[in-house]
Amino acid sequence: MRYCGSKARFMKDIAPILTKHLDGTNTFVDAFMGGANVISYIAYPKKIGIELNKYVFALWKEIWVNSRIGVTPERWIPETITRKQYDFIKNGYINNDDLLSLWYNDWEIGYVGTCCSFGGAWFNGYAAYNKKKKEDHIKEARNGLIKQINGFKYLASTTFKNMSYDEYDYPPNSVIYCDPPYADTKKYESDFDHIKFWNWVREMSSKGHYVYVSEYTAPSDFKCIWQKVKKDGMGSSRIGVSKTRIEKLFVYNGNICV
């Protein structure tokens, strides 16, 4: 799924790390599910995806329900979203217009807000057709999501939760993956308390959970266990020029998952 900060390109590298301590009795929890590119890749039956954005959550719930009743994604995911439709939904969302819910379901708003937006960033502007490169971004986003749904490992047994990462009562010895909004990067839908988050990771680690965090940087008492260079188009200093960043995976020092 097209989503800002997606880890899809890194899954072959980090999946073996994230699955190391899955033993069939514990649970894998994607605490910041977003586009579900991580949780859909993990081949494990006991999975939970937590998503705070109610519209993104509604999209994945719709995917789960339709999958359970045998409705293929090709039958219900819109084949196209026009700029006029996009602007109507975006303006309705921004202005908290009650009429929006009369025209569109929550999952449709979630789909348009992410998949049909530039860079997969929440209502970041219409992903228009690129005439120069002959790229139909709306069509590509739809096809990409359909491919992901069809390849979602253990979708039927995956549970989706609409809440904050720190509101869920995690099962004992959970393997918790965290891909929070990064510090000093493009802002997401809402502000994020990074200090609170890192304290929560320390607490969860001390309780015996296996906690992994994707970020560019971390406090000094965290250890980087994996890293890889990437181009960050959303962090470009000027149009057409991408910054090079180092994607990293951290654990709390002394954590049993090292």
Secondary structure by P-SEA (a helix, b strand, c coil): cccccccccccccccccccccccccbbbbccccccccccccccccbbbbbbccaaaaaaaaaaaaaaaacccccccccccccaaaaaaaaaaaaaccccccccccaaaaaaaaccccccccccccccccccccccaaaaaaaaaaaaaaaaccccccbbbbcccccccccccccbbbbbccccccccccccccaaaaaaaaaaaaaaccccccccccccccccccbbbbbbbccccccccbbbbbbbbcccccccccc
